[in-house]
Amino acid sequence: MALAGFYYTGCGDWVRCAFCGLELASWTKDVESFSRHKYENPRCSFMEEIRHRAKMPPTCCMNMTSLIDEEVVEEVLACGFQWNDVEVAVARLLSCRCE
């Protein structure tokens, strides 16, 4: 789930995208999180970036803050996540290999 940009909301099986705010539930074992995210909100900045990065050389690095909506970050931090953890998660999600 996290690799598709989602974090747990703390309620049932609801998750929220840290980038577009999309909330989804009713997960089953056969549901692939990337596919569902792309289907439900193909214009999500995170999903667009994943598609864009798939076309770029793997050594390319980007400014992570350009992908993160300030309001969403504040919401994630309000859920109890630490900024360093959010930053590390975003870097892993984007497979960023900064020097």
PyMOL commands that set and color helices and strands:
alter all, ss='L'
color gray80, all
select helices_A, chain A and resi 2-4+33-40+45-54+64-66+70-78+83-93
alter helices_A, ss='H'
color red, helices_A
select strands_A, chain A and resi 6-8+15-17+23-24
alter strands_A, ss='S'
color yellow, strands_A
deselect
rebuild
show_as cartoon
